[in-house]
Amino acid sequence: MKAQPRGTDGSLLASLPWTITALAISFAPHIPYLAIWITAAFICCAVWRYVIEQQRRMLPSRWVRGGLALLCFLGVLGTYSSISGVGPGSALLAIMAALKLLETRRRRDQFVLLFICIFLVMSSLLREQYIWSLPYLIGSTLIILTAWLRMSAGNSETAKQSFATSGRLLLYAAPLAIVMWVLFPRLASPFWAVPIDTSRGVSGLSDEMSPGDISSLSMSDEVAFRVQFDGEIPESRDLYWRGLVMTRFNGRTWTGSDPRVGAPVEDQIEHRGTRVSYEVTLEPTRQQWVFALEMPKEWSLDRAFMGPQQQLAHLTPIEQRVAYKVVSYPDYIVQSELLSTHRQWYTQIPGDGNRRSAALALQMHEDAGSDAAYVNAVLDKFNEEEYYYTLQPPPLGSNPVDRFLFDTRRGFCEHYASAFAFMMRSAGIPSRIVLGYQGGEINPMGGHLIVRQSDAHAWTEVWLDRYGWHRVDPTAAVAPERIEFGVQGATLDGIGETWGFTAPPQFLQDLTMTWDALSAKWNDWVLGYGPETQNKFLEWLGMVDPNWRKMLLTLVGSVVALILMISAFMMLRYRPPAKDRASVLYSKFIRKTGLRRKIGETEQAFALRATADSSLPCDNVTSITGAYLDARYGPEDNDAVSRLKAAVAAV
């Protein structure tokens, strides 16, 4: 087998930068999800290949390329522990595209690289389709098409002309894409769902709570969910978004049981007062919890149920954005009767730890005289004594409740909820901790409520006679501004400076709200374009009872019609130019001679042959030939065309 030449001759020097640029743009959205060594390898391969072409050096040998490919494959496998899935698959595709540069010696290899660019662009949409995904998709496709055209462009064609041609191609394809997006039958669930890593040291929710293990809490502005209320938005102090409930405490960490479907618990809730209707658009969480305003009564999310602690959950983890409607009642009574076994469960505490707090709880309960008075006494303690709300509390070490109550006296909501629940259980009062979100930020541009990860909150529920499970938020006793105004409101009012918050400039705040409103509409109109929305839209367009057969037939018919229209437009645009008047008259003269003009025969040669082989007078042939030459090749002169017309007519 003959070895392929490894040298380069510089023939790709003009088009190679375009190929590398297209590859870099398609590579860019994957960078936040790739290991740093993959990005570094891509940069090295791109620079290496360009230097080889510029200096006419030898490409790496087959053994070198094979060794690099094997090392990179093992690197991806070791980094991601797999080569399947969106993350490992994208990483493997990206590093192999970088290595493909090192064996690119012909334009055919560049075509393969540009095909890989298209796959890289499309694979970035498997993670998430943000509102900026559309301009990125259009821009990257435009550059890839331009790189394609530059490979075969002549010396006289400029980059601007190639961009214009790529833009026209995209415009031709846009109607087809829109029709297919509108009419293609939608599935009830996506082909894929990408888990989101939630095990980060930032504000948000996890399935356990260990106050004292985190000495610094970073505030995350990521959106947890958006809420569109049917009527007025309730006050911030009433916006408690219930999530998971924690019932077990080992002296340091609070945990809860996995959500499970059991006996109906809705009967334990007595809903009173005014109902609140709203729609929640929940971002992917990779958890089963479904958030709703306390206390939910009706919900529209399929496969959702209410767990034994009145928390909403889903049968499977939520790994895609979902929207659901809920009806809640802020005024309610939960489980006015408590079985002895349940009472024992909700009062369990470890016996070998936090003894100072347990002794304090017993003493305060004895002094208070009743459970309700004792609850108020503990809240008064947090409010009147020197306890502080901070996002940078000191570590607690062993016996975290003792150290928090008697030594540090600084913490955020988890610290206060944990200490309060422990003191309740130490006095024999059933208690549990609820994790969820509190408050939210109203977006005046879209009229909806934004609940961010920074709004994550922990509060306590205690069981009291005649009241049942009653919400008690000890954070409100320490930092009432956090509950009254919410995180964003407290920050903008300057209160949050003592908590470590900073208020953004008003311009950035308005810009953020505008962007969020656009993102919400993008989620509703584009990403939320599912089967139900599609059917409603098609009915609005006039399609009665749309089904997949009607949609497919309409789709095929619309695509064929658009292709015919685009083809007709292109035929008109690129049709050959019409012949000038002199050529038409000269063709008429040729037909009158009865002769056939030979290929490459000049007008003078044809005139000599016409004089000899036809019956036309020599003067007529000479005058016609002279007038035609003057009209066609001489200076612009209408008199020459007139003379030609008269001479042809005289034959």
C-alpha positions as CSV (number, residue, x, y, z in Angstrom):
1,M,0.0,0.0,0.0
2,K,1.4,3.3,-1.1
3,A,2.0,5.7,1.8
4,Q,0.2,9.0,1.6
5,P,2.3,12.1,1.3
6,R,2.7,14.0,4.6
7,G,4.0,17.3,3.3
8,T,1.9,20.4,2.7
9,D,2.2,22.9,-0.2
10,G,0.3,25.9,1.3
11,S,-2.7,25.3,-0.9
12,L,-5.0,25.4,2.1
13,L,-3.5,28.6,3.6
14,A,-6.4,30.8,2.4
15,S,-9.2,28.5,3.5
16,L,-7.7,26.9,6.6
17,P,-8.3,30.0,8.9
18,W,-12.0,29.9,8.0
19,T,-12.2,26.2,8.8
20,I,-10.4,26.7,12.2
21,T,-12.7,29.7,12.9
22,A,-15.8,27.6,12.2
23,L,-14.5,24.8,14.4
24,A,-13.7,27.3,17.2
25,I,-17.2,28.8,17.1
26,S,-18.9,25.4,17.2
27,F,-16.6,24.4,20.1
28,A,-17.3,27.5,22.2
29,P,-20.6,26.6,23.9
30,H,-19.1,23.3,25.1
31,I,-16.2,25.0,26.9
32,P,-18.0,25.4,30.3
33,Y,-18.7,21.7,30.4
34,L,-15.4,20.4,29.1
35,A,-12.3,19.6,31.1
36,I,-9.6,22.3,30.8
37,W,-7.2,19.9,29.1
38,I,-9.6,19.4,26.1
39,T,-9.8,23.1,25.5
40,A,-6.0,23.4,25.7
41,A,-5.6,20.4,23.3
42,F,-7.9,22.1,20.8
43,I,-6.0,25.3,20.9
44,C,-2.6,23.5,20.5
45,C,-3.9,21.4,17.5
46,A,-5.3,24.5,15.8
47,V,-2.1,26.5,16.2
48,W,0.1,23.5,15.3
49,R,-1.9,22.9,12.1
50,Y,-1.8,26.5,10.9
51,V,2.0,26.7,11.5
52,I,2.4,23.5,9.5
53,E,0.5,24.9,6.5
54,Q,2.2,28.3,6.7
55,Q,5.7,26.9,6.8
56,R,5.1,24.0,4.5
57,R,6.1,21.4,7.1
58,M,5.3,17.7,7.4
59,L,2.0,16.6,9.0
60,P,2.4,14.3,12.0
61,S,2.9,10.6,11.1
62,R,0.1,8.1,11.4
63,W,1.7,6.6,14.5
64,V,1.8,10.0,16.2
65,R,-1.8,10.7,15.3
66,G,-2.9,7.2,16.4
67,G,-1.1,7.6,19.8
68,L,-2.7,11.0,20.4
69,A,-6.1,9.7,19.6
70,L,-5.7,6.8,22.0
71,L,-4.5,9.1,24.8
72,C,-7.3,11.5,24.3
73,F,-9.9,8.7,24.2
74,L,-8.5,7.3,27.5
75,G,-8.4,10.9,28.9
76,V,-12.1,11.4,28.1
77,L,-12.9,8.0,29.6
78,G,-11.0,8.8,32.8
79,T,-12.4,12.3,33.1
80,Y,-16.0,11.4,32.6
81,S,-16.0,7.7,33.6
82,S,-17.9,7.1,30.4
83,I,-18.0,7.9,26.7
84,S,-21.8,7.8,26.3
85,G,-24.2,10.6,27.2
86,V,-24.3,14.3,26.2
87,G,-21.3,15.4,28.3
88,P,-18.8,12.6,27.5
89,G,-20.1,12.3,23.9
90,S,-19.6,16.0,23.3
91,A,-16.1,15.9,24.8
92,L,-15.1,13.0,22.7
93,L,-16.5,14.6,19.5
94,A,-14.7,17.9,20.3
95,I,-11.3,16.4,21.0
96,M,-11.5,14.1,17.9
97,A,-12.4,17.2,15.8
98,A,-9.2,18.9,17.1
99,L,-7.1,15.8,16.2
100,K,-8.7,15.7,12.8
101,L,-7.0,19.0,12.0
102,L,-3.6,17.2,12.2
103,E,-4.5,15.0,9.2
104,T,-6.2,17.6,7.1
105,R,-4.3,17.9,3.8
106,R,-7.0,18.3,1.2
107,R,-10.3,20.2,0.8
108,R,-12.1,16.9,1.3
109,D,-10.8,16.7,4.8
110,Q,-11.9,20.3,5.4
111,F,-15.4,19.3,4.3
112,V,-15.4,16.5,6.9
113,L,-14.3,19.0,9.6
114,L,-17.2,21.4,8.7
115,F,-19.7,18.5,9.0
116,I,-18.3,17.9,12.5
117,C,-18.8,21.6,13.2
118,I,-22.5,21.2,12.4
119,F,-22.7,18.2,14.8
120,L,-21.0,20.2,17.6
121,V,-23.4,23.1,17.1
122,M,-26.4,20.8,17.3
123,S,-25.1,18.9,20.3
124,S,-24.9,22.1,22.3
125,L,-28.7,22.3,22.1
126,L,-29.0,18.9,23.9
127,R,-28.1,20.6,27.2
128,E,-30.4,23.6,27.1
129,Q,-32.0,25.9,24.5
130,Y,-31.6,29.4,26.0
131,I,-32.9,32.4,24.3
132,W,-29.4,33.2,23.0
133,S,-29.3,29.7,21.3
134,L,-31.2,31.0,18.3
135,P,-28.8,33.8,17.3
136,Y,-25.9,31.5,18.1
137,L,-27.4,28.9,15.8
138,I,-27.9,31.3,13.0
139,G,-24.5,33.0,13.4
140,S,-22.5,29.7,13.6
141,T,-24.3,28.2,10.6
142,L,-23.6,31.4,8.6
143,I,-19.9,31.1,9.4
144,I,-19.8,27.4,8.6
145,L,-21.5,28.0,5.3
146,T,-19.1,30.8,4.5
147,A,-16.1,28.6,5.4
148,W,-17.6,26.0,3.0
149,L,-17.8,28.6,0.2
150,R,-14.3,30.0,0.8
151,M,-12.8,26.6,0.0
152,S,-14.0,26.8,-3.6
153,A,-14.0,30.6,-4.0
154,G,-12.1,32.2,-6.8
155,N,-9.4,34.8,-6.4
156,S,-11.9,37.5,-7.4
157,E,-14.6,36.6,-4.9
158,T,-14.3,38.5,-1.6
159,A,-15.3,37.3,1.9
160,K,-18.2,39.8,1.8
161,Q,-19.6,38.1,-1.3
162,S,-19.3,34.7,0.4
163,F,-21.1,36.0,3.5
164,A,-23.9,37.4,1.3
165,T,-24.3,34.0,-0.5
166,S,-24.5,32.2,2.9
167,G,-27.1,34.7,4.1
168,R,-29.2,34.1,1.0
169,L,-29.0,30.3,1.5
170,L,-30.2,30.7,5.1
171,L,-33.0,33.0,4.0
172,Y,-34.1,30.3,1.5
173,A,-34.1,27.7,4.2
174,A,-35.9,29.8,6.9
175,P,-39.5,29.3,5.5
176,L,-38.9,25.6,5.4
177,A,-37.6,25.5,8.9
178,I,-40.5,27.6,10.3
179,V,-43.1,25.4,8.5
180,M,-41.5,22.2,9.8
181,W,-41.3,23.6,13.3
182,V,-45.0,24.6,13.3
183,L,-46.4,21.5,11.7
184,F,-44.1,18.6,12.6
185,P,-46.1,16.4,15.1
186,R,-44.8,17.1,18.7
187,L,-44.1,14.4,21.2
188,A,-45.4,14.6,24.7
189,S,-41.9,14.1,26.1
190,P,-38.4,14.9,24.8
191,F,-36.0,12.5,23.3
192,W,-33.4,13.4,25.9
193,A,-33.1,14.9,29.3
194,V,-29.8,16.1,30.7
195,P,-29.3,16.0,34.5
196,I,-28.1,19.2,36.1
197,D,-25.4,19.1,38.8
198,T,-27.0,20.4,42.0
199,S,-24.2,19.4,44.5
200,R,-22.5,22.8,44.5
201,G,-21.6,25.0,47.5
202,V,-24.1,27.7,46.6
203,S,-27.6,28.6,47.8
204,G,-30.2,26.2,46.8
205,L,-31.8,22.9,48.0
206,S,-30.3,19.5,48.7
207,D,-31.8,16.4,50.3
208,E,-30.1,17.0,53.6
209,M,-29.2,19.9,55.8
210,S,-26.0,20.2,58.0
211,P,-25.8,23.6,59.7
212,G,-22.2,24.3,60.7
213,D,-20.6,22.3,57.8
214,I,-20.8,25.3,55.4
215,S,-18.9,28.4,56.7
216,S,-19.6,30.6,53.7
217,L,-22.8,30.5,51.6
218,S,-22.6,31.9,48.0
219,M,-25.7,33.5,46.6
220,S,-26.8,32.1,43.3
221,D,-28.9,34.2,40.9
222,E,-30.0,31.1,38.9
223,V,-33.7,30.9,38.4
224,A,-35.4,28.1,40.3
225,F,-38.9,28.7,38.9
226,R,-41.1,31.5,37.6
227,V,-44.7,32.0,38.7
228,Q,-47.6,33.7,36.9
229,F,-50.5,34.5,39.2
230,D,-54.0,34.7,37.9
231,G,-54.7,37.7,40.1
232,E,-52.7,39.9,42.4
233,I,-49.3,38.6,43.7
234,P,-49.5,37.9,47.5
235,E,-47.2,39.8,49.9
236,S,-43.6,38.5,50.2
237,R,-44.3,37.4,53.8
238,D,-46.9,35.0,52.5
239,L,-44.8,33.4,49.8
240,Y,-43.6,30.2,51.3
241,W,-42.9,27.7,48.5
242,R,-43.0,24.3,50.2
243,G,-40.6,21.6,49.1
244,L,-39.1,18.7,51.0
245,V,-39.6,18.0,54.7
246,M,-36.9,16.8,57.1
247,T,-37.8,14.7,60.1
248,R,-34.7,12.8,61.2
249,F,-31.8,14.5,63.2
250,N,-28.6,12.7,64.2
251,G,-27.2,15.6,66.2
252,R,-25.7,17.3,63.2
253,T,-27.6,16.6,60.0
254,W,-31.3,16.7,59.2
255,T,-32.6,14.3,56.6
256,G,-35.9,13.3,55.2
257,S,-37.3,10.2,53.6
258,D,-37.7,9.8,49.9
259,P,-41.1,10.9,48.6
260,R,-43.5,8.0,48.3
261,V,-47.1,7.5,47.3
262,G,-49.1,6.3,50.3
263,A,-52.5,6.8,51.9
264,P,-54.2,10.0,50.8
265,V,-53.0,12.9,53.0
266,E,-55.1,15.6,51.5
267,D,-57.9,14.7,54.0
268,Q,-55.6,15.8,56.8
269,I,-55.6,19.4,55.4
270,E,-58.5,21.8,56.1
271,H,-58.3,24.6,53.5
272,R,-59.8,27.9,54.5
273,G,-60.0,31.4,53.3
274,T,-59.3,32.7,49.8
275,R,-57.8,30.5,47.1
276,V,-54.7,31.5,45.1
277,S,-54.4,30.3,41.5
278,Y,-51.1,30.4,39.6
279,E,-48.8,28.6,37.1
280,V,-45.3,27.5,37.9
281,T,-42.6,27.0,35.3
282,L,-40.0,24.9,37.1
283,E,-36.4,24.6,35.9
284,P,-34.8,21.2,35.8
285,T,-33.6,20.1,39.3
286,R,-32.8,16.3,39.0
287,Q,-34.9,16.0,42.2
288,Q,-38.4,14.8,42.7
289,W,-39.7,17.8,44.7
290,V,-42.4,20.0,43.2
291,F,-42.7,23.4,44.7
292,A,-46.0,25.1,45.4
293,L,-47.3,27.8,47.7
294,E,-48.5,26.6,51.1
295,M,-50.9,24.9,51.2
296,P,-51.6,23.3,47.7
297,K,-55.0,21.7,47.1
298,E,-55.1,21.2,43.3
299,W,-52.2,20.7,40.8
300,S,-52.1,19.8,37.1
301,L,-48.7,18.2,36.8
302,D,-49.0,14.6,35.7
303,R,-47.5,11.9,37.9
304,A,-47.3,14.4,40.8
305,F,-48.6,13.5,44.3
306,M,-48.7,14.8,47.9
307,G,-46.3,13.0,50.2
308,P,-46.9,12.1,53.9
309,Q,-45.6,15.4,55.1
310,Q,-47.9,17.4,52.8
311,Q,-45.0,18.0,50.3
312,L,-45.6,17.7,46.5
313,A,-43.3,15.3,44.6
314,H,-43.0,13.7,41.3
315,L,-42.7,10.0,40.6
316,T,-39.4,10.6,38.7
317,P,-36.7,13.2,39.0
318,I,-37.5,16.4,37.1
319,E,-34.8,16.6,34.4
320,Q,-36.6,19.0,32.0
321,R,-38.4,22.2,32.4
322,V,-42.1,21.7,33.4
323,A,-45.1,24.0,33.8
324,Y,-48.0,23.2,36.0
325,K,-51.0,25.0,37.5
326,V,-51.7,25.0,41.2
327,V,-54.4,26.2,43.5
328,S,-53.3,26.9,47.1
329,Y,-54.9,28.2,50.3
330,P,-52.6,30.3,52.5
331,D,-55.0,29.8,55.4
332,Y,-55.1,26.1,56.5
333,I,-54.9,23.6,59.3
334,V,-52.9,20.4,58.9
335,Q,-53.4,17.2,60.9
336,S,-55.2,18.5,64.0
337,E,-54.8,15.0,65.6
338,L,-51.4,13.3,65.9
339,L,-51.0,9.6,66.7
340,S,-48.7,8.6,69.6
341,T,-46.3,6.8,67.2
342,H,-46.1,9.9,65.1
343,R,-45.5,12.1,68.1
344,Q,-42.7,9.9,69.2
345,W,-41.2,10.0,65.7
346,Y,-41.3,13.8,65.5
347,T,-39.7,14.3,69.0
348,Q,-36.7,12.0,68.6
349,I,-33.3,13.5,69.3
350,P,-29.9,11.8,69.9
351,G,-29.2,11.5,73.6
352,D,-25.4,12.0,73.4
353,G,-24.9,15.6,72.2
354,N,-26.0,19.2,72.5
355,R,-26.8,18.7,76.2
356,R,-26.7,22.4,77.1
357,S,-29.3,23.2,74.5
358,A,-31.5,20.3,75.7
359,A,-31.2,21.5,79.3
360,L,-32.0,25.1,78.3
361,A,-35.1,23.9,76.4
362,L,-36.5,22.0,79.4
363,Q,-35.9,24.9,81.7
364,M,-37.6,27.4,79.3
365,H,-40.5,25.1,78.7
366,E,-41.1,24.7,82.4
367,D,-40.9,28.5,82.9
368,A,-43.3,29.1,80.0
369,G,-46.0,26.8,81.3
370,S,-47.5,25.8,77.9
371,D,-46.3,24.7,74.5
372,A,-47.6,27.9,72.8
373,A,-46.0,30.1,75.3
374,Y,-42.7,28.2,75.0
375,V,-42.7,28.7,71.2
376,N,-43.0,32.4,71.7
377,A,-40.3,32.4,74.4
378,V,-37.8,30.8,72.1
379,L,-38.7,33.3,69.3
380,D,-38.3,36.2,71.8
381,K,-34.9,34.8,72.7
382,F,-33.7,35.0,69.1
383,N,-35.2,38.4,68.7
384,E,-34.1,40.1,71.9
385,E,-30.7,38.6,72.4
386,E,-27.6,39.2,70.2
387,Y,-28.3,36.7,67.4
388,Y,-27.3,37.7,63.9
389,Y,-28.3,36.7,60.4
390,T,-25.2,36.3,58.2
391,L,-24.1,34.3,55.1
392,Q,-20.6,33.8,56.6
393,P,-21.1,32.1,59.9
394,P,-18.2,30.5,61.8
395,P,-17.9,26.7,61.7
396,L,-19.6,24.9,64.5
397,G,-17.7,21.6,65.0
398,S,-19.1,19.1,67.3
399,N,-22.4,19.8,69.2
400,P,-23.4,22.3,66.6
401,V,-26.6,23.4,68.3
402,D,-24.8,24.1,71.6
403,R,-22.1,26.0,69.9
404,F,-24.5,28.1,67.8
405,L,-26.9,29.0,70.7
406,F,-24.2,29.8,73.3
407,D,-21.1,30.8,71.4
408,T,-21.2,31.9,67.8
409,R,-24.9,33.2,67.6
410,R,-24.4,33.8,63.9
411,G,-25.9,31.9,61.0
412,F,-28.5,31.8,58.2
413,C,-31.9,30.2,58.0
414,E,-30.6,26.6,58.3
415,H,-28.9,27.4,61.6
416,Y,-32.0,29.0,63.2
417,A,-34.4,26.4,61.9
418,S,-32.2,23.5,63.1
419,A,-31.7,25.1,66.6
420,F,-35.4,25.9,66.9
421,A,-36.6,22.4,65.9
422,F,-34.1,20.8,68.3
423,M,-35.3,23.0,71.2
424,M,-38.9,22.1,70.4
425,R,-38.1,18.3,70.4
426,S,-36.1,18.6,73.6
427,A,-39.2,20.0,75.3
428,G,-41.4,17.2,73.8
429,I,-43.1,19.3,71.1
430,P,-43.2,17.5,67.7
431,S,-41.3,19.5,65.1
432,R,-39.9,19.1,61.6
433,I,-38.0,21.3,59.1
434,V,-39.3,22.4,55.8
435,L,-37.0,23.3,52.9
436,G,-38.2,25.4,50.0
437,Y,-38.1,29.0,48.9
438,Q,-39.4,32.1,50.4
439,G,-40.4,35.3,48.7
440,G,-39.4,36.1,45.1
441,E,-38.8,39.1,42.9
442,I,-41.6,40.7,40.8
443,N,-40.6,41.3,37.2
444,P,-42.5,44.4,36.1
445,M,-41.7,43.7,32.4
446,G,-43.4,40.3,32.4
447,G,-45.7,40.6,35.4
448,H,-44.5,37.3,36.8
449,L,-42.6,36.4,40.0
450,I,-39.0,35.2,39.8
451,V,-37.9,32.8,42.5
452,R,-34.1,32.3,42.4
453,Q,-31.8,29.8,44.1
454,S,-30.8,32.7,46.5
455,D,-34.4,32.6,47.8
456,A,-33.9,29.1,49.2
457,H,-35.1,29.0,52.8
458,A,-35.6,26.7,55.7
459,W,-38.3,27.1,58.3
460,T,-39.9,25.0,61.1
461,E,-43.3,23.4,61.7
462,V,-44.4,22.5,65.2
463,W,-47.4,20.5,66.2
464,L,-49.7,22.2,68.7
465,D,-53.1,21.1,70.1
466,R,-56.0,22.6,68.1
467,Y,-53.6,24.1,65.6
468,G,-52.1,21.0,64.1
469,W,-48.9,21.5,62.2
470,H,-48.1,25.2,62.5
471,R,-45.5,27.1,60.6
472,V,-42.9,28.9,62.7
473,D,-40.1,30.8,60.9
474,P,-37.3,31.6,63.5
475,T,-35.5,33.6,60.8
476,A,-38.3,36.2,60.9
477,A,-37.5,36.8,64.6
478,V,-33.9,37.5,63.8
479,A,-34.1,39.2,60.4
480,P,-37.7,40.2,59.7
481,E,-36.6,42.1,56.6
482,R,-35.6,38.9,54.9
483,I,-39.2,37.7,55.2
484,E,-41.0,41.0,54.7
485,F,-39.1,42.1,51.6
486,G,-37.4,39.0,50.3
487,V,-33.7,38.8,49.4
488,Q,-33.9,41.1,46.4
489,G,-36.1,43.7,48.2
490,A,-33.9,43.7,51.3
491,T,-30.8,44.1,49.1
492,L,-32.3,47.1,47.1
493,D,-33.3,48.8,50.3
494,G,-29.8,48.6,51.6
495,I,-30.7,46.3,54.5
496,G,-28.8,43.4,52.9
497,E,-25.4,45.1,53.2
498,T,-25.2,43.7,56.8
499,W,-25.8,40.2,55.4
500,G,-23.1,40.5,52.7
501,F,-25.6,41.4,49.8
502,T,-24.9,44.3,47.4
503,A,-27.6,46.0,45.4
504,P,-27.0,46.2,41.6
505,P,-27.3,49.5,39.7
506,Q,-30.8,50.4,38.5
507,F,-29.7,50.1,34.9
508,L,-28.4,46.6,35.4
509,Q,-31.5,45.7,37.3
510,D,-33.8,46.9,34.5
511,L,-31.6,45.1,32.0
512,T,-31.9,41.9,34.0
513,M,-35.6,42.2,34.3
514,T,-36.0,42.7,30.5
515,W,-33.8,39.7,29.8
516,D,-35.8,37.6,32.2
517,A,-39.1,38.6,30.6
518,L,-37.7,37.7,27.2
519,S,-36.5,34.3,28.6
520,A,-39.9,33.7,30.1
521,K,-41.6,34.3,26.7
522,W,-39.0,32.2,25.0
523,N,-39.8,29.3,27.4
524,D,-43.6,29.7,26.9
525,W,-43.8,30.2,23.2
526,V,-40.8,28.3,21.8
527,L,-39.6,25.7,24.3
528,G,-43.1,25.2,25.6
529,Y,-44.4,24.5,22.1
530,G,-45.6,21.0,22.9
531,P,-48.6,18.9,21.7
532,E,-51.2,20.9,23.5
533,T,-49.9,24.3,22.3
534,Q,-49.4,22.9,18.8
535,N,-53.0,21.7,18.6
536,K,-54.4,25.0,19.8
537,F,-52.2,27.0,17.4
538,L,-53.3,24.8,14.4
539,E,-57.0,25.1,15.4
540,W,-56.5,28.9,15.5
541,L,-55.0,28.6,11.9
542,G,-58.2,26.8,10.8
543,M,-57.3,23.1,11.1
544,V,-60.2,21.3,12.6
545,D,-59.3,18.5,15.0
546,P,-55.6,18.3,14.2
547,N,-53.9,14.9,14.4
548,W,-50.6,13.6,13.2
549,R,-51.9,12.4,9.8
550,K,-53.3,15.9,9.0
551,M,-50.2,17.6,10.3
552,L,-47.9,15.3,8.2
553,L,-50.0,15.8,5.0
554,T,-50.1,19.6,5.6
555,L,-46.3,19.6,6.3
556,V,-45.5,17.7,3.1
557,G,-47.8,19.9,1.0
558,S,-46.4,23.1,2.5
559,V,-42.8,22.0,2.1
560,V,-43.4,21.0,-1.6
561,A,-45.1,24.4,-2.2
562,L,-42.3,26.3,-0.6
563,I,-39.6,24.4,-2.6
564,L,-41.4,25.2,-5.8
565,M,-41.7,28.9,-4.9
566,I,-38.0,29.1,-3.9
567,S,-37.0,27.2,-7.1
568,A,-39.1,29.6,-9.2
569,F,-37.6,32.6,-7.5
570,M,-34.1,31.3,-8.1
571,M,-34.8,30.5,-11.7
572,L,-36.0,34.1,-12.2
573,R,-33.0,35.5,-10.3
574,Y,-30.4,33.4,-12.2
575,R,-32.0,33.3,-15.7
576,P,-29.6,34.1,-18.6
577,P,-29.8,37.8,-19.7
578,A,-31.9,38.6,-22.7
579,K,-30.2,39.1,-26.1
580,D,-29.6,42.7,-27.1
581,R,-31.5,44.2,-30.1
582,A,-28.6,43.9,-32.5
583,S,-28.2,40.1,-31.8
584,V,-31.9,39.5,-32.4
585,L,-31.7,41.3,-35.8
586,Y,-28.6,39.5,-36.9
587,S,-30.1,36.1,-36.0
588,K,-33.1,37.0,-38.2
589,F,-30.6,37.8,-41.0
590,I,-28.9,34.4,-40.6
591,R,-32.3,32.6,-40.8
592,K,-33.0,34.5,-44.1
593,T,-29.8,33.2,-45.6
594,G,-30.9,29.7,-45.1
595,L,-27.4,28.8,-43.8
596,R,-26.3,27.5,-40.4
597,R,-23.6,29.5,-38.7
598,K,-20.6,27.3,-37.7
599,I,-19.2,27.3,-34.2
600,G,-16.5,29.9,-33.8
601,E,-17.2,31.4,-37.2
602,T,-16.8,35.2,-37.2
603,E,-19.2,37.7,-38.8
604,Q,-16.8,38.5,-41.6
605,A,-16.3,34.8,-42.5
606,F,-20.0,34.1,-42.4
607,A,-20.5,37.1,-44.7
608,L,-18.1,35.7,-47.3
609,R,-19.8,32.3,-47.1
610,A,-23.3,33.9,-47.3
611,T,-22.3,35.9,-50.4
612,A,-21.0,32.7,-52.1
613,D,-23.7,30.2,-51.0
614,S,-26.9,32.2,-50.8
615,S,-28.9,34.2,-53.3
616,L,-28.6,37.4,-51.2
617,P,-26.9,40.4,-52.9
618,C,-23.4,41.1,-51.8
619,D,-24.2,44.7,-51.0
620,N,-27.0,43.7,-48.6
621,V,-24.8,41.2,-46.8
622,T,-22.0,43.7,-46.5
623,S,-24.3,46.5,-45.2
624,I,-25.9,44.1,-42.7
625,T,-22.5,42.9,-41.4
626,G,-21.1,46.3,-41.1
627,A,-24.2,47.7,-39.3
628,Y,-24.1,44.7,-36.9
629,L,-20.5,45.2,-36.0
630,D,-21.0,48.9,-35.4
631,A,-24.1,48.2,-33.2
632,R,-22.5,45.4,-31.2
633,Y,-18.9,46.3,-30.8
634,G,-18.7,50.0,-31.6
635,P,-19.6,52.9,-29.4
636,E,-23.2,53.1,-28.3
637,D,-25.1,54.4,-31.3
638,N,-28.8,54.1,-31.9
639,D,-28.2,55.0,-35.6
640,A,-26.3,51.7,-36.1
641,V,-29.2,49.6,-34.8
642,S,-31.6,51.6,-37.0
643,R,-29.4,50.9,-40.1
644,L,-29.2,47.2,-39.2
645,K,-33.0,47.0,-38.8
646,A,-33.6,48.7,-42.2
647,A,-31.0,46.5,-43.9
648,V,-32.4,43.2,-42.5
649,A,-35.9,44.3,-43.4
650,A,-34.8,45.0,-47.0
651,V,-33.7,41.5,-47.6
